Amino acid sequence: MKLVIGNKRYSSWSLRGWLAIRQSGLAFDEVVIPMDTPEFAAAKADASLMPSGTVPVLWDGDVVVWESLAIIDWLADRVGRDVFWPKDDAARALARSIAAEMHAGFINLRRHCPMNTGQTYPAFALTPEVERDIGRIDALWREALHGFGGNGGPYLFGAFGAADIMYAPVVTRFHTYDVPLSDASEAYVNAVLAHPFMQDWYAGAEAEDWRLDRIEF
């Protein structure tokens, strides 16, 4: 397998694909292409590397899969759905729903609070639209944690899984911008940041030697 991603410091979608393949336990080669570079522009035009023009892209032999949820589903088919999704029907229904809501929504948070694992902005001003996104996410996390968390781990549905993978970039944003959260959600943020996969991602981001001025402010 080969996973094509962007900068670890900034690429939220890449983080999801990378966490998914780490969660699968399958061996893979990692191809990092820095964004906003001629190399990235060339990769977007190369169907043999990035046919969707976006990251992440997973190559499984000659089969190509893109979009984070599609990559999760492909890997779940390979290694077993229980590796990613809760066994309980009600828990799995909620996990799929909140993962899909993350995939399709929270545009204001994404736009105004770009992912940057190397900075913290404790005085960052949040717009009302961003605060609404934050409130919705906090409510979803509390619902999952109250109903299904604590069974096998500190994550949304106990054990680390697909829902946590989908919200991992949000966790980094909440840390970067010092977002106030409920006690339950704050504990969840700390648990995700302490996960070994996230520690490895942050270490990789720290080792990168390129920066995007539009995100460093």
C-alpha positions in Angstrom: 0.0 0.0 0.0 1.0 3.6 -0.6 -0.6 6.7 1.0 -0.1 10.1 -0.6 -0.5 13.0 1.8 0.3 16.7 2.2 2.2 18.5 5.0 1.6 16.9 8.4 1.7 20.3 10.0 -1.3 21.6 8.0 -3.2 18.8 6.1 -6.2 17.8 8.1 -7.6 15.5 5.5 -4.2 13.8 5.2 -4.2 13.2 9.0 -7.5 11.2 8.7 -6.2 8.9 5.9 -2.9 8.4 7.8 -4.6 7.5 11.1 -6.9 5.1 9.2 -4.1 3.1 7.7 -2.2 3.1 11.0 -5.4 1.9 12.7 -5.7 -0.9 10.1 -2.2 -2.3 11.1 -1.4 -2.8 7.4 2.1 -1.9 6.1 2.3 1.1 3.8 4.7 3.5 2.2 4.2 7.2 2.9 4.5 9.8 0.2 4.5 13.4 1.6 4.1 16.2 -1.0 4.3 19.7 0.4 1.3 21.8 -0.4 1.5 25.2 -2.3 4.6 24.0 -4.2 5.3 23.2 -7.8 5.7 19.6 -6.7 2.2 19.5 -5.4 0.8 21.1 -8.5 2.6 18.5 -10.6 1.2 15.7 -8.4 -2.3 17.0 -8.9 -1.9 16.6 -12.6 -0.4 13.1 -12.3 -3.2 10.5 -12.4 -0.8 7.8 -11.5 -0.2 9.5 -8.1 -3.1 11.8 -7.3 -6.0 11.1 -9.7 -8.5 13.0 -7.6 -6.3 16.1 -7.4 -6.6 15.9 -3.6 -5.0 14.3 -0.6 -5.1 11.7 1.0 -4.9 9.1 -1.7 -4.5 5.4 -0.9 -3.1 3.1 -3.5 -3.7 -0.6 -2.8 -1.8 -2.2 -5.6 -3.5 -1.0 -8.7 -6.6 0.1 -6.8 -6.9 3.7 -5.8 -9.1 5.1 -3.1 -9.5 8.7 -2.1 -11.7 10.7 0.4 -11.2 9.9 4.1 -14.4 8.0 4.7 -13.9 5.9 1.6 -10.4 5.1 2.8 -11.7 4.1 6.2 -14.3 1.8 4.5 -11.8 0.3 2.2 -9.5 -0.6 5.0 -12.3 -1.8 7.2 -13.2 -4.2 4.4 -9.6 -5.4 4.4 -9.1 -6.0 8.1 -12.6 -6.2 9.6 -15.2 -3.5 10.4 -14.9 -3.9 14.1 -11.4 -2.4 13.9 -13.0 0.9 13.0 -16.7 0.8 14.0 -18.5 -0.1 17.3 -20.1 -3.5 17.4 -23.3 -2.2 19.2 -25.9 -1.2 16.6 -26.9 2.0 18.3 -23.3 3.0 18.9 -22.4 2.2 15.3 -25.3 4.2 14.0 -24.2 7.3 16.0 -20.6 6.8 15.0 -21.4 6.7 11.3 -23.7 9.7 11.6 -21.3 12.0 13.4 -18.4 10.9 11.1 -20.5 11.7 8.1 -21.5 15.1 9.6 -17.8 15.9 10.1 -17.0 14.9 6.6 -19.7 17.2 5.2 -19.9 20.1 7.7 -18.3 22.6 10.0 -17.1 24.7 7.2 -16.7 27.9 9.3 -14.4 26.1 11.7 -12.3 24.8 8.9 -12.1 28.1 7.1 -11.3 30.3 10.1 -9.2 28.0 12.1 -6.9 26.1 9.8 -5.0 23.2 11.1 -1.5 24.0 12.4 0.1 21.5 14.7 3.1 23.7 15.4 1.4 26.8 16.9 -1.0 27.8 19.6 -3.1 31.0 19.5 -4.7 31.4 23.0 -6.0 34.9 22.2 -7.6 33.9 18.8 -11.0 35.6 18.3 -13.7 33.1 17.3 -16.6 34.3 15.1 -20.2 33.5 16.1 -20.3 31.1 13.2 -17.2 29.2 14.4 -18.6 29.2 17.9 -21.8 27.5 16.6 -19.7 24.8 14.9 -17.8 24.3 18.2 -21.0 24.0 20.2 -22.4 21.4 17.8 -19.2 19.4 17.9 -19.0 19.6 21.7 -22.6 18.4 21.9 -21.9 15.5 19.6 -18.9 14.4 21.6 -20.7 14.6 24.9 -23.6 12.5 23.5 -21.2 9.8 22.3 -19.0 9.9 25.4 -22.1 9.8 27.7 -23.8 7.1 25.8 -21.0 4.9 24.7 -17.6 6.1 25.9 -15.5 4.6 28.6 -16.0 1.0 27.4 -12.5 0.0 26.4 -10.9 3.4 26.3 -11.3 7.2 26.7 -12.5 7.8 23.1 -15.9 8.6 21.7 -17.1 5.0 21.7 -14.6 3.5 24.1 -11.9 2.1 21.8 -10.2 4.4 19.2 -12.0 4.1 15.9 -13.3 5.8 12.8 -15.2 8.6 14.6 -12.1 9.6 16.4 -10.1 9.5 13.2 -12.6 11.8 11.5 -12.5 14.3 14.4 -8.8 14.1 15.0 -8.0 17.3 13.0 -10.7 19.1 15.0 -8.9 18.0 18.1 -5.7 19.6 16.8 -7.6 22.8 16.0 -9.2 23.0 19.5 -5.7 22.7 20.9 -4.1 25.2 18.6 -6.8 27.9 19.2 -7.3 27.1 22.9 -11.0 26.5 22.4 -13.1 26.4 25.6 -15.0 23.1 25.9 -17.0 21.1 28.3 -15.1 19.1 30.8 -15.9 15.8 29.0 -14.8 17.2 25.7 -11.6 18.7 27.1 -10.7 15.3 28.6 -11.4 13.7 25.2 -9.1 16.2 23.4 -6.3 15.4 25.8 -6.9 11.6 25.3 -6.7 11.9 21.5 -3.6 14.1 21.6 -1.9 11.5 23.8 -2.7 8.6 21.5 0.5 7.0 20.1 -0.6 7.6 16.5 -1.1 11.3 17.1 2.2 11.6 18.9 3.9 10.0 15.8 2.0 12.5 13.5 3.1 15.5 15.6 6.7 14.3 15.6 6.6 14.0 11.8 5.1 17.5 11.5 7.8 18.9 13.8 10.4 17.4 11.5 9.1 19.2 8.4 11.2 22.1 7.3 8.7 24.0 5.2 6.1 26.5 6.2 3.0 28.1 4.7 2.9 31.8 5.4 -0.9 31.9 4.9 -1.4 29.6 7.9 1.4 31.0 10.1 0.0 34.1 11.6 
